[in-house]
Amino acid sequence: MSGSAWAEKLPPKHRDWVEKEVVYIITKEEKELFLKLPTDADREKYIEKFWEMRDPTPGTPQNEFKVEHYKRIDYANAYFGGEWASDGWRTDRGKIWIILGQPQSRQFHTSGGQIYPIELWFYGAHNEPALPPFFYVMFYQPYGMSDYRLYSPYVDGPDKLVRAAGAENVRERGYRFLRDYNRELARASLTLIPSEPADISAGPSLTSDSMLMKIINLANDRFHKERLGLSARLREEVTFRVTPDAEILQVAVLPMRNAAGEDLIHYSLQIPDPPNYTLGRYKDKLYLSMEAQVRVLDANKKLIYETTREATAYYDEKDMDSVRQRPLSFEDRLAVVPGNYQLEFGLLNRVNRTYLRASGAVHVPARGTGLSVGKPVVVQKCQPAASADEPFAISGSRCALQARHEIAPGAATSVNLLYPVYLPEAALTLGDQPLKVQYTLGRLDRTVENRVTEDLLQRRRFDRFGTLWVGKSLQISELPQGGYLLTISVQDAASGLSATTTFPFRIGGILLPPPNIIQPADQFVEEGNGIHDYQRGLCAQTQQSAESAATYFGHALQRNDQNFQARVRLASIHFARGEFGRVAELLESAVESITEAATLQKLIASLEKLGQVERAIQVAEKALARLTPTRELLLELAALYDSAGQTDQAQKTREEARKAAESAKVVEKPKS
């Protein structure tokens, strides 16, 4: 029996629940199971469990996910239904609103009738690992005589947005018209992903359409389901860290600074055992295709940002045997500032759709905080680096790391380590006296006598930021198998500073060959377009460092003035400082993109502080004409009318604020 036939047998309440209320968020498996439940009592229990699985704060009186979901449905029905569609939740705009929620910004375009009505929504800093960190969604009204339809850069193209004579039905002309009207809109007509190159001469890209399909089918996406299911599994499986994932996927991380002194966490996601990952075949080539989702959290496990990265590598048929015998290493970098971080990783093999998870903690040291020694990592091999900025590139060499702290025994066995030593700037100029480093290798059970070796670290070898990367090879061929602890102690007699770190490892297992390394092809794009600067700004804000955050957000805007979120966050910092001129300068140029009442209120308040009351009224009136009126914004406008002596208009606006508040109470009422 088909799903629709099963649904017809349900009571109206349960049929509406599965076909209307949760139609965009229920997974295929959940729906199939729900439709086959025999009794209403079973269905009620299932619905209760459905929401419980999605509750971000279990044990509290309110399920925020459920409340937000019904709030989105009510909003869609209130604002997206109408002449062309009676039910707002059924429309394209309603569907996206319910799936993704309110966009970070929402633009409306008509150009005096020269283009069809367009809405451009921007999403960033969201919590969906299956989607790019920043993206647009566009809707347009074909011929101005239907409901708004989801725009496809590949299927529709820029010409479908333009009604101006001579520009319709010709992609290049349509694009040029849009470019002259609004460059952001024109670029989005070619690609909905800001980090993707946009070139009208290169032909349409399928990347944006692939993303749209992911959004529409988000409920069934593997990453999305893993994210929603994580809290439930953690409640049910207290041994999460020792599940098979922890053995299959392992992580090596290394905090490093680039040539500009900016902090990055280099990471390697490794599958040490080749049988645990699958290669695909395309014509006469083998290939690896992986997707990594990384969540960067602060020391209290509060999300700072997340990113999804993709990488593909091809191998010749003649190398098949060698490739299939090697471990796998997915390598990339994360932009951060000094501090303590928790990292959560997910790795999807797109060949066979298997998904693995891992996590870890990282300390990124600050400069000038004394002598310190970073955690050592195991190095398998080093080779010349193609770029000084690629993952794990140090002094012209790129090092392949081994995440597993296990060294295979053998006659010529050694453990090859790499670790950083950090020296404060004041200690860099204390003469030529070298630093002393001592290595103590032993076993906690004292069945093997401790081995002690010493080296010297020349002060002149430290770089201008006070960092020295030290490579050390320790012979362990005569040691029996088992667990060991290496203690590394560094002393600087000239400054009187000292520091220690430890490295536990095991002698045993088998020798691993060098891995198949794959890296994202666009790994350097995020530096050039300001995304790394924006991410560092988010990290700095988490650490309550407004000055540093402002600097990074400013750099992000310099590299990409279309980064709306960087603009808003920078304006918020200036507003907190009382720098109202800078707030107005940043936000007035992007006022059409502002959809959040709090941001608009900052702009309006800044204009009022600058004595520009009439301009503040204009901004507020235009905002209310295109956005959903809120009580706060209406009261702000009423106060401006009072300041301008327009008392009748002020009283009328206050009455509108009262009605808006009553309407909001109705919309926010959660469903039972």
C-alpha positions as semicolon CSV with decimal commas, in nm:
position;residue;x (nm);y (nm);z (nm)
1;M;0,000;0,000;0,000
2;S;0,137;0,345;-0,091
3;G;0,212;0,617;0,162
4;S;-0,083;0,827;0,044
5;A;-0,316;0,528;0,082
6;W;-0,194;0,472;0,438
7;A;-0,243;0,842;0,513
8;E;-0,604;0,835;0,391
9;K;-0,683;0,583;0,666
10;L;-0,559;0,819;0,942
11;P;-0,789;1,034;1,154
12;P;-0,790;1,399;1,030
13;K;-0,576;1,513;1,325
14;H;-0,295;1,269;1,250
15;R;-0,326;1,308;0,873
16;D;-0,283;1,683;0,906
17;W;0,017;1,631;1,135
18;V;0,209;1,414;0,889
19;E;0,097;1,582;0,564
20;K;0,093;1,946;0,672
21;E;0,252;2,021;1,007
22;V;0,576;1,820;0,977
23;V;0,578;1,744;0,604
24;Y;0,907;1,933;0,551
25;I;1,095;1,804;0,857
26;I;0,994;1,440;0,895
27;T;1,236;1,185;0,752
28;K;1,130;0,920;0,504
29;E;1,188;0,645;0,760
30;E;0,992;0,830;1,031
31;K;0,698;0,885;0,799
32;E;0,687;0,523;0,687
33;L;0,688;0,403;1,046
34;F;0,424;0,654;1,157
35;L;0,185;0,556;0,875
36;K;0,199;0,191;0,979
37;L;0,123;0,242;1,347
38;P;-0,198;0,052;1,434
39;T;-0,368;0,274;1,696
40;D;-0,422;0,641;1,779
41;A;-0,247;0,584;2,112
42;D;0,061;0,455;1,930
43;R;0,053;0,758;1,702
44;E;0,026;0,999;1,996
45;K;0,324;0,834;2,164
46;Y;0,517;0,851;1,838
47;I;0,443;1,223;1,795
48;E;0,561;1,286;2,151
49;K;0,883;1,095;2,078
50;F;0,926;1,278;1,747
51;W;0,942;1,614;1,923
52;E;1,147;1,479;2,213
53;M;1,416;1,360;1,969
54;R;1,445;1,717;1,839
55;D;1,437;1,894;2,175
56;P;1,765;2,089;2,214
57;T;1,716;2,122;2,593
58;P;1,564;1,795;2,721
59;G;1,433;1,808;3,074
60;T;1,316;2,172;3,051
61;P;0,946;2,270;3,039
62;Q;0,960;2,399;2,680
63;N;1,072;2,230;2,358
64;E;1,228;2,521;2,172
65;F;1,249;2,330;1,845
66;K;0,876;2,255;1,846
67;V;0,780;2,610;1,941
68;E;1,002;2,755;1,668
69;H;0,867;2,512;1,408
70;Y;0,502;2,605;1,465
71;K;0,598;2,969;1,481
72;R;0,748;2,933;1,132
73;I;0,431;2,766;1,002
74;D;0,212;3,043;1,143
75;Y;0,436;3,309;0,991
76;A;0,431;3,138;0,652
77;N;0,052;3,116;0,657
78;A;0,019;3,477;0,771
79;Y;0,255;3,637;0,518
80;F;0,300;3,403;0,219
81;G;-0,060;3,304;0,147
82;G;-0,287;3,527;-0,056
83;E;-0,418;3,577;-0,407
84;W;-0,201;3,310;-0,569
85;A;-0,182;3,057;-0,284
86;S;-0,438;3,010;-0,008
87;D;-0,199;2,825;0,225
88;G;0,129;3,001;0,288
89;W;0,301;2,684;0,408
90;R;0,255;2,527;0,063
91;T;0,437;2,807;-0,123
92;D;0,806;2,804;-0,212
93;R;0,873;3,089;0,027
94;G;0,675;2,918;0,301
95;K;0,859;2,591;0,247
96;I;1,204;2,751;0,277
97;W;1,095;2,963;0,575
98;I;0,972;2,653;0,758
99;I;1,282;2,448;0,676
100;L;1,551;2,712;0,740
101;G;1,376;2,977;0,947
102;Q;1,409;3,352;0,917
103;P;1,697;3,459;0,689
104;Q;1,975;3,682;0,814
105;S;1,872;3,943;0,557
106;R;1,584;3,980;0,315
107;Q;1,591;4,209;0,012
108;F;1,301;4,314;-0,212
109;H;1,361;4,426;-0,572
110;T;1,133;4,565;-0,844
111;S;1,341;4,834;-1,026
112;G;1,040;5,032;-1,135
113;G;0,892;4,744;-1,328
114;Q;1,209;4,668;-1,526
115;I;1,251;4,337;-1,343
116;Y;0,994;4,096;-1,208
117;P;0,934;4,116;-0,831
118;I;1,226;3,945;-0,655
119;E;1,304;3,849;-0,296
120;L;1,666;3,768;-0,210
121;W;1,720;3,592;0,122
122;F;2,064;3,550;0,279
123;Y;2,154;3,278;0,531
124;G;2,471;3,267;0,740
125;A;2,586;3,137;1,079
126;H;2,320;2,868;1,057
127;N;2,331;2,526;1,219
128;E;2,296;2,299;0,916
129;P;2,615;2,101;0,843
130;A;2,481;1,981;0,506
131;L;2,473;2,336;0,366
132;P;2,744;2,595;0,285
133;P;2,825;2,838;0,570
134;F;2,686;3,131;0,366
135;F;2,429;3,121;0,086
136;Y;2,138;3,297;-0,079
137;V;1,790;3,177;-0,169
138;M;1,606;3,374;-0,437
139;F;1,238;3,390;-0,528
140;Y;1,078;3,568;-0,820
141;Q;0,729;3,626;-0,954
142;P;0,724;3,501;-1,315
143;Y;0,563;3,763;-1,538
144;G;0,440;3,934;-1,222
145;M;0,124;3,726;-1,233
146;S;0,179;3,426;-1,005
147;D;0,307;3,336;-0,664
148;Y;0,677;3,375;-0,591
149;R;0,876;3,079;-0,724
150;L;1,212;2,941;-0,611
151;Y;1,481;3,066;-0,850
152;S;1,732;2,827;-1,009
153;P;2,054;2,976;-1,156
154;Y;2,082;2,675;-1,385
155;V;1,722;2,629;-1,500
156;D;1,602;2,991;-1,494
157;G;1,903;3,219;-1,542
158;P;1,930;3,601;-1,510
159;D;1,713;3,671;-1,816
160;K;1,408;3,516;-1,648
161;L;1,424;3,792;-1,385
162;V;1,425;4,082;-1,632
163;R;1,130;4,227;-1,823
164;A;1,320;4,526;-1,971
165;A;1,310;4,535;-2,350
166;G;1,612;4,370;-2,514
167;A;1,722;4,188;-2,197
168;E;1,459;3,917;-2,174
169;N;1,540;3,559;-2,280
170;V;1,914;3,631;-2,328
171;R;2,126;3,531;-2,027
172;E;2,412;3,773;-2,093
173;R;2,186;4,073;-2,146
174;G;1,977;3,985;-1,844
175;Y;2,290;3,960;-1,631
176;R;2,427;4,294;-1,756
177;F;2,097;4,465;-1,676
178;L;2,097;4,321;-1,324
179;R;2,464;4,414;-1,276
180;D;2,389;4,777;-1,357
181;Y;2,091;4,770;-1,121
182;N;2,238;4,579;-0,822
183;R;2,567;4,386;-0,827
184;E;2,476;4,160;-0,536
185;L;2,154;4,055;-0,707
186;A;2,335;4,002;-1,037
187;R;2,595;3,779;-0,876
188;A;2,328;3,578;-0,697
189;S;2,154;3,522;-1,030
190;L;2,463;3,322;-1,140
191;T;2,539;3,144;-0,812
192;L;2,366;3,140;-0,474
193;I;2,693;3,056;-0,297
194;P;2,912;3,366;-0,228
195;S;3,236;3,164;-0,218
196;E;3,178;3,014;-0,565
197;P;3,329;3,202;-0,865
198;A;3,061;3,375;-1,076
199;D;3,128;3,421;-1,448
200;I;2,848;3,470;-1,701
201;S;3,078;3,353;-1,983
202;A;3,152;3,020;-1,809
203;G;2,797;2,891;-1,838
204;P;2,552;2,800;-1,560
205;S;2,674;2,604;-1,258
206;L;2,483;2,316;-1,102
207;T;2,631;2,380;-0,756
208;S;2,353;2,617;-0,648
209;D;2,082;2,383;-0,775
210;S;2,243;2,096;-0,588
211;M;2,228;2,308;-0,272
212;L;1,860;2,391;-0,331
213;M;1,782;2,022;-0,364
214;K;1,961;1,961;-0,034
215;I;1,748;2,228;0,133
216;I;1,422;2,089;-0,001
217;N;1,519;1,736;0,103
218;L;1,702;1,845;0,417
219;A;1,501;1,615;0,643
220;N;1,658;1,313;0,471
221;D;2,013;1,446;0,449
222;R;2,266;1,229;0,633
223;F;2,445;1,519;0,802
224;H;2,115;1,673;0,909
225;K;1,987;1,346;1,055
226;E;2,315;1,291;1,238
227;R;2,290;1,638;1,389
228;L;1,933;1,586;1,507
229;G;2,002;1,237;1,632
230;L;2,319;1,326;1,821
231;S;2,146;1,447;2,137
232;A;1,926;1,138;2,151
233;R;2,219;0,904;2,105
234;L;2,419;1,083;2,372
235;R;2,130;1,044;2,616
236;E;2,097;0,675;2,531
237;E;2,465;0,583;2,482
238;V;2,679;0,722;2,758
239;T;2,976;0,542;2,602
240;F;2,963;0,760;2,289
241;R;3,338;0,823;2,291
242;V;3,418;0,453;2,273
243;T;3,173;0,361;1,996
244;P;3,330;0,213;1,680
245;D;3,342;0,562;1,525
246;A;3,612;0,658;1,774
247;E;3,829;0,372;1,649
248;I;3,757;0,420;1,278
249;L;3,791;0,801;1,254
250;Q;4,082;0,965;1,433
251;V;4,196;1,326;1,443
252;A;4,534;1,499;1,442
253;V;4,533;1,875;1,509
254;L;4,813;2,129;1,510
255;P;4,772;2,500;1,596
256;M;4,992;2,705;1,361
257;R;5,043;3,064;1,248
258;N;5,072;3,174;0,887
259;A;5,323;3,424;0,751
260;A;5,100;3,712;0,863
261;G;5,089;3,582;1,219
262;E;4,724;3,470;1,197
263;D;4,624;3,161;1,393
264;L;4,494;2,849;1,221
265;I;4,415;2,501;1,345
266;H;4,542;2,250;1,091
267;Y;4,351;1,923;1,114
268;S;4,370;1,577;0,964
269;L;4,071;1,341;0,975
270;Q;4,214;0,993;0,939
271;I;4,077;0,648;0,869
272;P;4,384;0,434;0,950
273;D;4,243;0,103;0,825
274;P;4,176;0,099;0,446
275;P;3,884;-0,149;0,469
276;N;3,690;0,121;0,658
277;Y;3,655;0,352;0,358
278;T;3,541;0,300;-0,001
279;L;3,676;0,432;-0,331
280;G;3,460;0,488;-0,636
281;R;3,534;0,422;-1,001
282;Y;3,484;0,665;-1,287
283;K;3,585;0,534;-1,630
284;D;3,948;0,423;-1,589
285;K;4,004;0,617;-1,265
286;L;3,959;0,547;-0,896
287;Y;3,841;0,836;-0,686
288;L;3,782;0,945;-0,327
289;S;3,501;1,192;-0,256
290;M;3,463;1,313;0,102
291;E;3,264;1,581;0,282
292;A;3,381;1,711;0,621
293;Q;3,163;1,908;0,858
294;V;3,341;2,085;1,143
295;R;3,183;2,261;1,439
296;V;3,408;2,502;1,631
297;L;3,292;2,551;1,992
298;D;3,435;2,745;2,282
299;A;3,560;2,586;2,603
300;N;3,200;2,579;2,734
301;K;3,084;2,399;2,419
302;K;2,896;2,699;2,282
303;L;2,893;2,698;1,901
304;I;3,111;2,969;1,745
305;Y;3,083;2,868;1,381
306;E;3,070;2,564;1,159
307;T;3,188;2,488;0,811
308;T;3,138;2,216;0,551
309;R;3,426;2,126;0,319
310;E;3,440;1,895;0,019
311;A;3,736;1,721;-0,145
312;T;3,779;1,478;-0,433
313;A;4,094;1,300;-0,554
314;Y;4,147;1,078;-0,861
315;Y;4,397;0,793;-0,901
316;D;4,523;0,601;-1,203
317;E;4,428;0,237;-1,256
318;K;4,793;0,132;-1,242
319;D;4,814;0,263;-0,884
320;M;4,501;0,079;-0,769
321;D;4,671;-0,177;-0,545
322;S;4,887;0,083;-0,374
323;V;4,599;0,327;-0,321
324;R;4,368;0,065;-0,172
325;Q;4,628;-0,032;0,091
326;R;4,680;0,317;0,234
327;P;4,505;0,497;0,518
328;L;4,296;0,806;0,437
329;S;4,367;1,161;0,553
330;F;4,131;1,457;0,491
331;E;4,325;1,776;0,562
332;D;4,223;2,138;0,599
333;R;4,250;2,440;0,829
334;L;4,025;2,638;1,065
335;A;4,056;3,011;1,130
336;V;4,073;3,096;1,503
337;V;4,228;3,333;1,756
338;P;4,421;3,224;2,067
339;G;4,203;3,036;2,314
340;N;4,062;2,696;2,410
341;Y;3,833;2,518;2,167
342;Q;3,625;2,204;2,139
343;L;3,603;2,064;1,785
344;E;3,336;1,827;1,653
345;F;3,401;1,652;1,321
346;G;3,180;1,457;1,085
347;L;3,320;1,285;0,776
348;L;3,091;1,165;0,498
349;N;3,215;0,928;0,228
350;R;3,004;1,033;-0,070
351;V;3,084;0,713;-0,257
352;N;2,899;0,479;-0,020
353;R;2,728;0,740;0,207
354;T;2,895;0,624;0,529
355;Y;2,930;0,882;0,805
356;L;3,180;0,892;1,091
357;R;3,227;1,125;1,388
358;A;3,509;1,238;1,614
359;S;3,585;1,521;1,854
360;G;3,877;1,679;2,035
361;A;4,002;1,975;2,239
362;V;4,264;2,224;2,118
363;H;4,458;2,500;2,292
364;V;4,581;2,784;2,070
365;P;4,846;2,975;2,268
366;A;4,855;3,353;2,284
367;R;5,174;3,540;2,208
368;G;5,392;3,679;2,481
369;T;5,240;3,471;2,762
370;G;5,563;3,305;2,870
371;L;5,752;3,000;2,753
372;S;5,528;2,711;2,651
373;V;5,554;2,380;2,465
374;G;5,281;2,252;2,234
375;K;5,157;1,894;2,220
376;P;5,378;1,670;2,001
377;V;5,235;1,493;1,695
378;V;5,364;1,182;1,515
379;V;5,510;1,249;1,169
380;Q;5,506;0,974;0,907
381;K;5,691;1,155;0,629
382;C;5,767;1,503;0,496
383;Q;5,797;1,624;0,139
384;P;5,839;1,963;-0,032
385;A;5,531;2,183;0,011
386;A;5,357;2,328;-0,294
387;S;5,253;2,630;-0,087
388;A;5,348;2,770;0,251
389;D;4,976;2,790;0,332
390;E;4,869;2,431;0,267
391;P;4,784;2,213;0,569
392;F;5,081;2,108;0,785
393;A;5,335;2,304;0,576
394;I;5,636;2,397;0,791
395;S;5,961;2,554;0,670
396;G;5,901;2,455;0,308
397;S;5,796;2,096;0,386
398;R;5,452;1,944;0,418
399;C;5,428;1,681;0,689
400;A;5,193;1,382;0,686
401;L;5,082;1,319;1,043
402;Q;4,966;1,000;1,211
403;A;4,674;1,054;1,446
404;R;4,708;0,716;1,616
405;H;4,973;0,727;1,892
406;E;5,088;0,376;1,810
407;I;5,433;0,290;1,678
408;A;5,489;-0,045;1,508
409;P;5,782;-0,244;1,658
410;G;6,082;-0,331;1,444
411;A;6,461;-0,342;1,421
412;A;6,487;0,016;1,297
413;T;6,189;0,159;1,482
414;S;6,190;0,522;1,587
415;V;5,916;0,764;1,686
416;N;5,933;1,084;1,480
417;L;5,778;1,381;1,657
418;L;5,702;1,742;1,574
419;Y;5,612;2,003;1,834
420;P;5,621;2,383;1,874
421;V;5,805;2,586;2,136
422;Y;5,670;2,936;2,204
423;L;5,898;3,207;2,345
424;P;5,780;3,556;2,452
425;E;5,903;3,843;2,238
426;A;6,116;3,987;2,519
427;A;6,313;3,661;2,541
428;L;6,401;3,657;2,170
429;T;6,674;3,919;2,216
430;L;6,846;3,782;2,528
431;G;7,173;3,704;2,357
432;D;7,287;3,379;2,192
433;Q;7,246;3,144;2,486
434;P;7,047;2,843;2,360
435;L;6,751;2,683;2,531
436;K;6,795;2,335;2,678
437;V;6,543;2,060;2,603
438;Q;6,532;1,730;2,790
439;Y;6,348;1,416;2,674
440;T;6,256;1,161;2,940
441;L;6,110;0,834;2,810
442;G;5,975;0,576;3,050
443;R;5,692;0,349;3,156
444;L;5,463;0,417;3,447
445;D;5,505;0,060;3,573
446;R;5,886;0,119;3,583
447;T;5,955;-0,213;3,407
448;V;6,188;-0,020;3,176
449;E;6,453;0,218;3,303
450;N;6,394;0,581;3,206
451;R;6,590;0,708;2,909
452;V;6,704;1,071;2,919
453;T;6,846;1,265;2,623
454;E;6,916;1,635;2,583
455;D;6,927;1,884;2,295
456;L;6,987;2,254;2,247
457;L;6,750;2,495;2,073
458;Q;6,919;2,795;1,916
459;R;6,742;3,122;1,994
460;R;6,807;3,262;1,645
461;R;6,594;2,982;1,493
462;F;6,273;3,120;1,648
463;D;6,061;3,319;1,402
464;R;5,951;3,679;1,458
465;F;5,639;3,560;1,642
466;G;5,846;3,358;1,890
467;T;5,770;3,013;1,748
468;L;6,015;2,731;1,679
469;W;5,906;2,400;1,528
470;V;6,116;2,116;1,662
471;G;6,152;1,779;1,495
472;K;6,280;1,491;1,707
473;S;6,343;1,125;1,626
474;L;6,376;0,887;1,922
475;Q;6,506;0,533;1,875
476;I;6,279;0,277;2,042
477;S;6,381;-0,043;1,858
478;E;6,509;-0,213;2,174
479;L;6,204;-0,137;2,386
480;P;5,937;-0,403;2,451
481;Q;5,582;-0,351;2,334
482;G;5,347;-0,162;2,563
483;G;5,252;0,187;2,679
484;Y;5,507;0,467;2,729
485;L;5,516;0,830;2,837
486;L;5,756;1,087;2,690
487;T;5,813;1,403;2,893
488;I;5,960;1,705;2,713
489;S;6,104;1,980;2,933
490;V;6,239;2,309;2,795
491;Q;6,446;2,553;3,001
492;D;6,562;2,904;2,909
493;A;6,838;3,003;3,149
494;A;6,857;3,355;3,003
495;S;6,498;3,441;3,097
496;G;6,454;3,194;3,383
497;L;6,149;3,041;3,210
498;S;6,066;2,672;3,177
499;A;5,784;2,460;3,036
500;T;5,689;2,092;3,009
501;T;5,459;1,877;2,798
502;T;5,393;1,503;2,775
503;F;5,326;1,257;2,497
504;P;5,173;0,915;2,573
505;F;5,214;0,646;2,306
506;R;5,218;0,271;2,259
507;I;5,464;0,040;2,087
508;G;5,263;-0,221;1,902
509;G;5,037;-0,277;1,603
510;I;5,148;-0,275;1,240
511;L;5,340;-0,026;1,033
512;L;5,106;0,211;0,847
513;P;5,202;0,328;0,496
514;P;5,174;0,699;0,407
515;P;4,807;0,795;0,365
516;N;4,600;0,897;0,064
517;I;4,576;1,271;0,135
518;I;4,283;1,474;0,005
519;Q;4,232;1,846;0,055
520;P;3,956;2,087;-0,056
521;A;4,036;2,240;-0,393
522;D;3,918;2,583;-0,272
523;Q;4,099;2,578;0,062
524;F;4,261;2,919;0,003
525;V;3,945;3,096;-0,119
526;E;3,820;3,170;0,234
527;E;4,131;3,375;0,308
528;G;4,090;3,594;0,000
529;N;3,716;3,656;0,039
530;G;3,727;3,746;0,407
531;I;3,554;3,439;0,550
532;H;3,857;3,354;0,765
533;D;3,857;3,712;0,900
534;Y;3,485;3,684;0,978
535;Q;3,536;3,353;1,157
536;R;3,820;3,497;1,365
537;G;3,592;3,786;1,454
538;L;3,332;3,537;1,580
539;C;3,600;3,367;1,791
540;A;3,714;3,702;1,934
541;Q;3,355;3,796;2,022
542;T;3,312;3,468;2,207
543;Q;3,614;3,564;2,416
544;Q;3,466;3,908;2,489
545;S;3,741;4,081;2,290
546;A;3,545;4,354;2,110
547;E;3,858;4,533;1,989
548;S;3,997;4,228;1,815
549;A;3,654;4,132;1,680
550;A;3,610;4,478;1,528
551;T;3,949;4,450;1,358
552;Y;3,867;4,112;1,205
553;F;3,518;4,215;1,093
554;G;3,673;4,525;0,936
555;H;3,924;4,311;0,747
556;A;3,642;4,084;0,630
557;L;3,459;4,385;0,483
558;Q;3,771;4,514;0,315
559;R;3,809;4,182;0,136
560;N;3,438;4,144;0,057
561;D;3,206;4,439;0,112
562;Q;2,908;4,209;0,047
563;N;2,966;4,024;0,375
564;F;2,650;4,152;0,539
565;Q;2,697;3,963;0,864
566;A;3,043;4,114;0,918
567;R;2,890;4,456;0,854
568;V;2,613;4,404;1,110
569;R;2,845;4,267;1,378
570;L;3,094;4,551;1,327
571;A;2,811;4,806;1,350
572;S;2,693;4,647;1,676
573;I;3,040;4,689;1,826
574;H;3,054;5,057;1,724
575;F;2,703;5,111;1,863
576;A;2,808;4,968;2,201
577;R;3,097;5,217;2,200
578;G;2,867;5,509;2,117
579;E;3,033;5,559;1,777
580;F;2,706;5,643;1,603
581;G;2,863;5,794;1,294
582;R;3,035;5,465;1,212
583;V;2,708;5,276;1,271
584;A;2,524;5,499;1,024
585;E;2,809;5,472;0,772
586;L;2,807;5,092;0,787
587;L;2,433;5,030;0,788
588;E;2,282;5,305;0,570
589;S;2,453;5,164;0,261
590;A;2,298;4,823;0,329
591;V;1,965;4,931;0,476
592;E;1,764;4,734;0,217
593;S;1,930;4,414;0,337
594;I;1,841;4,463;0,703
595;T;1,557;4,245;0,827
596;E;1,628;4,218;1,199
597;A;1,448;4,475;1,411
598;A;1,742;4,503;1,654
599;T;1,979;4,606;1,373
600;L;1,731;4,858;1,233
601;Q;1,683;5,005;1,579
602;K;2,060;5,055;1,613
603;L;2,066;5,244;1,282
604;I;1,762;5,454;1,369
605;A;1,894;5,533;1,718
606;S;2,233;5,630;1,571
607;L;2,075;5,868;1,321
608;E;1,872;6,023;1,602
609;K;2,186;6,066;1,816
610;L;2,349;6,239;1,520
611;G;2,057;6,483;1,501
612;Q;1,924;6,334;1,177
613;V;1,567;6,277;1,300
614;E;1,403;6,318;0,959
615;R;1,643;6,067;0,806
616;A;1,573;5,827;1,096
617;I;1,199;5,859;1,027
618;Q;1,254;5,785;0,658
619;V;1,454;5,472;0,738
620;A;1,193;5,348;0,985
621;E;0,901;5,415;0,749
622;K;1,070;5,236;0,458
623;A;1,160;4,942;0,681
624;L;0,802;4,906;0,801
625;A;0,679;4,915;0,442
626;R;0,879;4,605;0,350
627;L;0,910;4,412;0,676
628;T;0,671;4,263;0,927
629;P;0,590;4,545;1,173
630;T;0,710;4,475;1,526
631;R;0,605;4,645;1,844
632;E;0,961;4,761;1,917
633;L;1,015;4,916;1,576
634;L;0,676;5,089;1,578
635;L;0,743;5,237;1,922
636;E;1,081;5,357;1,799
637;L;0,909;5,533;1,509
638;A;0,647;5,682;1,740
639;A;0,921;5,834;1,955
640;L;1,079;5,984;1,642
641;Y;0,747;6,139;1,543
642;D;0,728;6,294;1,892
643;S;1,078;6,437;1,847
644;A;0,974;6,584;1,513
645;G;0,655;6,735;1,661
646;Q;0,424;6,499;1,472
647;T;0,210;6,406;1,773
648;D;-0,092;6,276;1,580
649;Q;0,125;6,042;1,377
650;A;0,301;5,933;1,696
651;Q;-0,030;5,841;1,861
652;K;-0,144;5,648;1,552
653;T;0,184;5,455;1,541
654;R;0,157;5,361;1,908
655;E;-0,186;5,214;1,839
656;E;-0,029;5,009;1,557
657;A;0,238;4,892;1,802
658;R;-0,032;4,770;2,039
659;K;-0,201;4,572;1,762
660;A;0,132;4,426;1,649
661;A;0,201;4,307;2,004
662;E;-0,138;4,135;2,022
663;S;-0,082;3,972;1,683
664;A;0,259;3,845;1,791
665;K;0,109;3,674;2,095
666;V;-0,126;3,479;1,868
667;V;0,154;3,373;1,631
668;E;0,387;3,262;1,910
669;K;0,129;3,043;2,084
670;P;0,268;2,685;2,051
671;K;0,054;2,400;1,924
672;S;-0,036;2,121;2,161
